Amino acid sequence: MSFFKHHIFFCTNQRANGEACCNDRGASELWAYAKEKAKAAGLGDVRVNKAGCLGRCEHGPVAVVYPDETWYTFIDKEDIDEIVDSHLKQGKVVERLKI
């Protein structure tokens, strides 16, 4: 059995050449928010991680939840709230944010 129930990886890649990237769309700030939100919710069995490029830039910003292999896009804190409260806490995929 895994130590963590879920891992959620947030692409926080920053491209130097001016190409679109998740970090230009607020990924680092929303990763930090998700980390605090999960901690405040008492989700000690969830790990909120930064990642390099996850290769889905056209959908950015993106995050992926394992072991569920569920990919999400998000725009703001309300989207992060829904991912944490629904998927990470209750195990229910947020269909409207799924890619």
DSSP file (Angstrom, degrees, kcal/mol; ACC not computed):
  #  RESIDUE AA STRUCTURE BP1 BP2  ACC     N-H-->O    O-->H-N    N-H-->O    O-->H-N    TCO  KAPPA ALPHA  PHI   PSI    X-CA   Y-CA   Z-CA
    1    1 A M              0   0    0      0, 0.0     2,-0.1     0, 0.0     4,-0.1   0.000 360.0 360.0 360.0 140.0    0.0    0.0    0.0
    2    2 A S        -     0   0    0      2,-0.1     4,-0.0     1,-0.1     0, 0.0  -0.356 360.0-129.6 -71.9 150.6    1.2    3.5   -0.9
    3    3 A F  S    S+     0   0    0     -2,-0.1     2,-0.4     1,-0.1    -1,-0.1   0.875  96.7  48.0 -65.9 -38.3    2.2    6.0    1.8
    4    4 A F        -     0   0    0      1,-0.1    42,-0.2    43,-0.0    -2,-0.1  -0.846  69.5-149.8-106.5 141.5    0.0    8.6    0.2
    5    5 A K  S    S+     0   0    0     40,-2.7     2,-0.3    -2,-0.4    41,-0.2   0.900  85.9   9.6 -70.4 -42.4   -3.6    8.0   -1.0
    6    6 A H  E     -a   46   0A   0     39,-1.5    41,-2.4    61,-0.1     2,-0.4  -0.983  57.5-160.2-137.7 148.6   -3.1   10.6   -3.8
    7    7 A H  E     -aB  47  66A   0     59,-2.9    59,-3.2    -2,-0.3     2,-0.5  -0.991  11.8-165.2-117.5 134.9   -0.3   12.6   -5.4
    8    8 A I  E     -aB  48  65A   0     39,-2.6    41,-2.9    -2,-0.4     2,-0.5  -0.986   5.4-160.4-121.3 123.4   -1.3   15.7   -7.4
    9    9 A F  E     -aB  49  64A   0     55,-2.7    55,-2.0    -2,-0.5     2,-0.5  -0.891   0.7-159.6-105.9 125.2    1.4   17.1   -9.6
   10   10 A F  E     -aB  50  63A   0     39,-2.7    41,-2.3    -2,-0.5     2,-0.5  -0.906  20.0-128.3-103.8 124.1    1.1   20.7  -10.8
   11   11 A C  E     +a   51   0A   0     51,-2.1    51,-0.2    -2,-0.5    41,-0.2  -0.608  34.0 168.7 -68.1 121.4    3.0   21.7  -13.9
   12   12 A T        +     0   0    0     39,-2.7    -1,-0.1    -2,-0.5    40,-0.1  -0.026  20.2 152.4-121.0  27.1    5.0   24.8  -12.8
   13   13 A N        -     0   0    0     39,-0.3    10,-1.9    38,-0.1     2,-0.5  -0.311  29.3-159.9 -63.0 138.8    7.2   24.9  -15.9
   14   14 A Q        -     0   0    0      9,-0.1     2,-0.4     8,-0.1     6,-0.1  -0.980   6.6-151.3-121.3 117.0    8.5   28.3  -17.0
   15   15 A R    >   -     0   0    0     -2,-0.5     3,-0.6     4,-0.3     6,-0.1  -0.735   4.3-158.4 -90.1 134.3    9.7   28.6  -20.6
   16   16 A A  T 3  S+     0   0    0     -2,-0.4    -1,-0.1     1,-0.2     0, 0.0   0.707  83.1  67.4 -82.7 -21.5   12.4   31.1  -21.2
   17   17 A N  T 3  S-     0   0    0      1,-0.1    -1,-0.2     3,-0.1     3,-0.1   0.338 113.8-103.2 -88.4   8.6   11.7   31.6  -24.9
   18   18 A G  S <  S+     0   0    0     -3,-0.6    -2,-0.1     1,-0.3     3,-0.1   0.420  73.2 142.4  88.0  -2.6    8.3   33.2  -24.6
   19   19 A E        -     0   0    0      1,-0.1    -4,-0.3    -5,-0.0    -1,-0.3  -0.386  63.9 -88.7 -67.7 151.1    6.3   30.1  -25.5
   20   20 A A        +     0   0    0     -3,-0.1     2,-0.3    -6,-0.1    -1,-0.1  -0.311  57.5 169.7 -59.5 141.1    3.1   29.7  -23.6
   21   21 A C    >   -     0   0    0     -3,-0.1     3,-0.6     1,-0.1     4,-0.5  -0.978  46.6-107.6-152.4 161.8    3.5   27.7  -20.4
   22   22 A C  G > >S+     0   0    0     -2,-0.3     5,-1.5     1,-0.2     3,-1.5   0.861 114.3  58.8 -61.1 -38.0    1.6   26.8  -17.2
   23   23 A N  G > 5S+     0   0    0    -10,-1.9     3,-1.4     1,-0.3    -1,-0.2   0.838  98.8  58.5 -65.7 -30.5    3.6   29.1  -15.0
   24   24 A D  G < 5S+     0   0    0     -3,-0.6    -1,-0.3   -11,-0.3    -2,-0.2   0.677 103.7  55.6 -67.7 -15.6    2.6   32.1  -17.1
   25   25 A R  G < 5S-     0   0    0     -3,-1.5    -1,-0.3    -4,-0.5    -2,-0.2   0.078 130.1 -89.6-106.6  21.5   -1.0   31.2  -16.3
   26   26 A G  T <>5S+     0   0    0     -3,-1.4     4,-2.2     3,-0.0     5,-0.2   0.636  78.3 141.8  89.2  15.0   -0.7   31.2  -12.5
   27   27 A A  H  ><S+     0   0    0     -5,-1.5     4,-2.4     1,-0.2     5,-0.2   0.888  70.6  49.9 -60.8 -42.9    0.4   27.6  -11.9
   28   28 A S  H  > S+     0   0    0     -5,-0.2     4,-2.2     1,-0.2    -1,-0.2   0.913 112.4  47.2 -65.5 -41.2    2.9   28.3   -9.1
   29   29 A E  H  > S+     0   0    0      1,-0.2     4,-1.9     2,-0.2    -1,-0.2   0.902 114.9  45.9 -65.7 -40.5    0.5   30.4   -7.1
   30   30 A L  H  X S+     0   0    0     -4,-2.2     4,-2.4     2,-0.2    -2,-0.2   0.805 108.8  56.0 -75.6 -28.8   -2.3   27.9   -7.5
   31   31 A W  H  X S+     0   0    0     -4,-2.4     4,-2.4    -5,-0.2    -2,-0.2   0.946 109.3  47.3 -60.9 -48.4    0.0   25.0   -6.5
   32   32 A A  H  X S+     0   0    0     -4,-2.2     4,-2.0     1,-0.2    -2,-0.2   0.895 112.3  49.8 -61.1 -40.5    0.9   26.9   -3.3
   33   33 A Y  H  X S+     0   0    0     -4,-1.9     4,-2.6     2,-0.2    -1,-0.2   0.925 110.6  49.4 -63.0 -44.8   -2.8   27.5   -2.7
   34   34 A A  H  X S+     0   0    0     -4,-2.4     4,-2.6     1,-0.2     5,-0.2   0.887 108.7  53.5 -62.4 -39.7   -3.6   23.8   -3.2
   35   35 A K  H  X S+     0   0    0     -4,-2.4     4,-1.9     2,-0.2    -1,-0.2   0.928 113.2  42.3 -61.4 -46.3   -0.9   22.8   -0.9
   36   36 A E  H  X S+     0   0    0     -4,-2.0     4,-2.8     2,-0.2    -2,-0.2   0.881 113.1  53.4 -67.9 -38.7   -2.3   25.0    1.9
   37   37 A K  H  X S+     0   0    0     -4,-2.6     4,-1.6     2,-0.2    -2,-0.2   0.917 110.2  46.8 -62.9 -44.4   -5.9   24.0    1.1
   38   38 A A  H  <>S+     0   0    0     -4,-2.6     5,-2.6     2,-0.2     4,-0.2   0.896 113.6  49.0 -65.3 -40.2   -5.0   20.3    1.4
   39   39 A K  H ><5S+     0   0    0     -4,-1.9     3,-1.6    -5,-0.2    -2,-0.2   0.931 111.0  49.0 -64.2 -45.8   -3.1   20.9    4.7
   40   40 A A  H 3<5S+     0   0    0     -4,-2.8    -1,-0.2     1,-0.3    -2,-0.2   0.799 107.7  55.9 -64.4 -29.1   -6.0   22.9    6.2
   41   41 A A  T 3<5S-     0   0    0     -4,-1.6    -1,-0.3    -5,-0.2    -2,-0.2   0.464 116.5-115.9 -82.3  -1.4   -8.4   20.2    5.2
   42   42 A G  T < 5 +     0   0    0     -3,-1.6     2,-1.7    -4,-0.2     3,-0.2   0.779  60.8 154.3  73.8  26.9   -6.3   17.6    7.1
   43   43 A L    > < +     0   0    0     -5,-2.6     3,-1.7     1,-0.2    -1,-0.2  -0.473   0.2 155.0 -88.8  66.6   -5.4   15.6    4.0
   44   44 A G  T 3   +     0   0    0     -2,-1.7    -1,-0.2     1,-0.3    -5,-0.1   0.642  69.6  62.1 -67.2 -14.6   -2.2   14.2    5.4
   45   45 A D  T 3  S+     0   0    0     -3,-0.2   -40,-2.7   -41,-0.1   -39,-1.5   0.228  91.7  81.5 -95.6  13.9   -2.5   11.3    3.0
   46   46 A V  E <   -a    6   0A   0     -3,-1.7     2,-0.5   -41,-0.2   -39,-0.2  -0.976  64.3-156.1-121.0 131.8   -2.3   13.6   -0.1
   47   47 A R  E     -a    7   0A   0    -41,-2.4   -39,-2.6    -2,-0.4     2,-0.7  -0.934   2.9-158.7-108.6 125.2    0.9   14.9   -1.5
   48   48 A V  E     -a    8   0A   0     -2,-0.5     2,-0.3   -41,-0.2   -39,-0.2  -0.912  23.8-179.2-106.1 110.8    0.8   18.2   -3.5
   49   49 A N  E     -a    9   0A   0    -41,-2.9   -39,-2.7    -2,-0.7     2,-0.3  -0.791  28.3-130.0-116.7 151.1    3.9   18.4   -5.7
   50   50 A K  E     -a   10   0A   0     -2,-0.3     2,-0.3   -41,-0.2   -39,-0.2  -0.670  31.1-172.5 -84.5 151.7    5.4   20.7   -8.3
   51   51 A A  E     -a   11   0A   0    -41,-2.3   -39,-2.7    -2,-0.3     3,-0.2  -0.962  22.3-119.6-139.6 159.1    6.4   19.2  -11.6
   52   52 A G  S    S-     0   0    0     -2,-0.3   -39,-0.3     1,-0.2   -40,-0.1   0.063  75.9 -27.9 -74.7-161.0    8.3   20.3  -14.7
   53   53 A C        -     0   0    0      1,-0.2    -1,-0.2   -42,-0.1   -39,-0.0  -0.311  51.1-167.9 -59.1 128.2    6.6   20.3  -18.0
   54   54 A L        -     0   0    0     -3,-0.2    -1,-0.2     8,-0.1     9,-0.0   0.360  41.7-117.2 -97.7   2.1    3.8   17.7  -18.2
   55   55 A G  S    S+     0   0    0      1,-0.1     3,-0.1     2,-0.0    -2,-0.1   0.645  89.8 100.8  77.5  16.1    3.5   18.0  -21.9
   56   56 A R    >   +     0   0    0      1,-0.1     3,-2.3     2,-0.1     4,-0.3  -0.222  34.1 144.9-124.3  44.2   -0.1   19.3  -22.1
   57   57 A C  G >   +     0   0    0      1,-0.3     3,-1.6     2,-0.2    -1,-0.1   0.781  63.2  66.7 -54.6 -34.1    0.7   23.0  -22.6
   58   58 A E  G 3  S+     0   0    0      1,-0.3    -1,-0.3    -3,-0.1    -2,-0.1   0.689 107.3  41.5 -65.1 -16.7   -2.3   23.5  -24.8
   59   59 A H  G <  S-     0   0    0     -3,-2.3    -1,-0.3    13,-0.1    -2,-0.2   0.362 104.6-169.9-105.2   2.1   -4.6   22.8  -21.9
   60   60 A G    <   +     0   0    0     -3,-1.6     2,-0.1    -4,-0.3    13,-0.1   0.020  55.2  46.7 -62.2 156.1   -2.6   24.8  -19.3
   61   61 A P  S    S+     0   0    0      0, 0.0    13,-1.0     0, 0.0     2,-0.3   0.558  84.1 174.2 -74.6 153.1   -2.4   25.2  -16.5
   62   62 A V  E     - C   0  73A   0    -51,-0.2   -51,-2.1    11,-0.2     2,-0.3  -0.895  21.2-178.5-130.1 156.4   -2.6   21.5  -15.8
   63   63 A A  E     -BC  10  72A   0      9,-2.1     9,-3.2    -2,-0.3     2,-0.4  -0.967  13.3-150.3-143.8 155.7   -2.3   19.1  -12.9
   64   64 A V  E     -BC   9  71A   0    -55,-2.0   -55,-2.7    -2,-0.3     2,-0.5  -0.998   6.4-146.5-133.0 136.7   -2.6   15.3  -12.7
   65   65 A V  E  >> -BC   8  70A   0      5,-2.7     5,-1.9    -2,-0.4     4,-0.9  -0.885  27.7-128.0-104.1 125.3   -3.8   13.2   -9.8
   66   66 A Y  E  45S+B    7   0A   0    -59,-3.2   -59,-2.9    -2,-0.5    -2,-0.0  -0.915  81.2  20.4-116.5 149.1   -2.3    9.8   -9.3
   67   67 A P  T  45S+     0   0    0      0, 0.0    -1,-0.2     0, 0.0   -61,-0.1  -0.978 124.6  58.3 -85.8   8.2   -3.0    6.9   -8.9
   68   68 A D  T  45S-     0   0    0      2,-0.1    -2,-0.2     1,-0.1     3,-0.1   0.624  91.8-139.9 -74.7 -13.0   -6.2    7.9  -10.5
   69   69 A E  T  <5 +     0   0    0     -4,-0.9     2,-0.6     1,-0.2    -3,-0.2   0.891  46.0 155.7  53.7  42.9   -4.5    9.2  -13.7
   70   70 A T  E   < -C   65   0A   0     -5,-1.9    -5,-2.7    28,-0.0     2,-0.4  -0.902  30.0-154.5-107.1 122.0   -7.0   12.1  -13.8
   71   71 A W  E     -C   64   0A   0     -2,-0.6    28,-2.2    -7,-0.2     2,-0.3  -0.772  14.1-173.5 -97.8 137.5   -5.8   15.3  -15.6
   72   72 A Y  E     -CD  63  98A   0     -9,-3.2    -9,-2.1    -2,-0.4     2,-0.3  -0.940  17.9-158.1-128.4 151.0   -7.2   18.7  -14.8
   73   73 A T  E     -C   62   0A   0     24,-2.3     2,-0.3    -2,-0.3   -11,-0.2  -0.882  22.1-178.6-113.8 157.6   -7.1   22.2  -16.0
   74   74 A F        -     0   0    0    -13,-1.0     3,-0.1    -2,-0.3   -44,-0.1  -0.982  25.2-171.0-154.7 158.2   -7.9   25.1  -13.7
   75   75 A I        +     0   0    0     -2,-0.3     2,-0.2     1,-0.3    -1,-0.1   0.678  67.1   2.4-121.4 -37.8   -8.2   28.8  -13.7
   76   76 A D  S  > S-     0   0    0    -46,-0.0     4,-1.7     1,-0.0     3,-0.5  -0.777  82.1 -79.5-146.5-177.3   -8.6   30.1  -10.2
   77   77 A K  H  > S+     0   0    0      1,-0.2     4,-3.0    -2,-0.2     5,-0.2   0.817 121.3  60.9 -62.4 -32.6   -8.8   29.3   -6.5
   78   78 A E  H  > S+     0   0    0      2,-0.2     4,-1.9     1,-0.2    -1,-0.2   0.887 104.2  49.4 -63.8 -37.8  -12.4   28.2   -6.9
   79   79 A D  H  > S+     0   0    0     -3,-0.5     4,-2.2     2,-0.2    -1,-0.2   0.917 111.8  48.4 -65.1 -42.6  -11.3   25.5   -9.3
   80   80 A I  H  X S+     0   0    0     -4,-1.7     4,-2.8     1,-0.2     5,-0.3   0.913 108.3  54.8 -63.5 -42.9   -8.6   24.3   -6.9
   81   81 A D  H  X S+     0   0    0     -4,-3.0     4,-3.0     1,-0.2     5,-0.3   0.922 109.4  47.9 -54.8 -44.5  -11.2   24.3   -4.0
   82   82 A E  H  X>S+     0   0    0     -4,-1.9     4,-2.5     2,-0.2     5,-0.7   0.894 111.6  48.8 -66.9 -40.7  -13.4   22.0   -6.1
   83   83 A I  I  X>S+     0   0    0     -4,-2.2     5,-2.0     3,-0.2     4,-1.0   0.935 117.1  42.0 -63.9 -46.2  -10.5   19.6   -7.0
   84   84 A V  I  <>S+     0   0    0     -4,-2.8     5,-1.6     3,-0.2     6,-0.2   0.958 120.7  40.9 -66.2 -50.9   -9.3   19.4   -3.4
   85   85 A D  I  <>S+     0   0    0     -4,-3.0     5,-0.5    -5,-0.3    -2,-0.2   0.899 127.2  30.2 -67.8 -41.6  -12.8   19.1   -1.8
   86   86 A S  I  X5S+     0   0    0     -4,-2.5     6,-2.5    -5,-0.3     4,-0.8   0.964 131.5  24.0 -85.0 -57.6  -14.3   16.8   -4.4
   87   87 A H  I  X<S+     0   0    0     -4,-1.0     4,-1.3    -5,-0.7    -3,-0.2   0.970 128.7  36.0 -78.5 -53.9  -11.5   14.6   -5.8
   88   88 A L  I  4<S+     0   0    0     -5,-2.0    -3,-0.2     2,-0.2    -4,-0.2   0.831 129.9  31.5 -74.0 -30.7   -8.8   14.6   -3.1
   89   89 A K  I  4<S+     0   0    0     -5,-1.6    -3,-0.2    -6,-0.3    -1,-0.2   0.876 135.7  21.5 -91.7 -43.6  -11.2   14.6   -0.1
   90   90 A Q  H  <<S-     0   0    0     -4,-0.8    -3,-0.2    -5,-0.5    -2,-0.2   0.526  95.8-121.0-107.3  -8.4  -14.2   12.7   -1.4
   91   91 A G     <  +     0   0    0     -4,-1.3     2,-0.6    -5,-0.3    -4,-0.3   0.685  66.5 135.2  76.8  18.0  -12.8   10.7   -4.3
   92   92 A K        -     0   0    0     -6,-2.5    -1,-0.2    -7,-0.1    -2,-0.2  -0.896  54.6-127.8-106.3 121.2  -15.2   12.2   -6.9
   93   93 A V        -     0   0    0     -2,-0.6     2,-1.2    -6,-0.1     3,-0.1  -0.370  16.0-128.5 -63.6 139.2  -13.7   13.4  -10.2
   94   94 A V    >>  -     0   0    0      1,-0.2     3,-1.4    -2,-0.1     4,-0.7  -0.764  26.3-171.3 -91.0  93.2  -14.5   17.0  -11.1
   95   95 A E  G >4 S+     0   0    0     -2,-1.2     3,-0.8     1,-0.3    -1,-0.2   0.831  77.0  60.1 -58.7 -37.4  -15.8   16.3  -14.6
   96   96 A R  G 34 S+     0   0    0      1,-0.2    -1,-0.3    -3,-0.1    -2,-0.0   0.727 112.0  39.5 -68.7 -19.3  -16.0   20.0  -15.7
   97   97 A L  G <4 S+     0   0    0     -3,-1.4   -24,-2.3   -18,-0.1    -1,-0.2   0.462  91.0 113.8-104.4  -4.9  -12.3   20.5  -15.1
   98   98 A K  B <<   D   72   0A   0     -3,-0.8   -26,-0.3    -4,-0.7   -28,-0.0  -0.415 360.0 360.0 -72.5 140.0  -11.1   17.1  -16.5
   99   99 A I              0   0    0    -28,-2.2   -27,-0.2    -2,-0.1    -1,-0.1   0.330 360.0 360.0-120.8 360.0   -9.0   17.1  -19.7
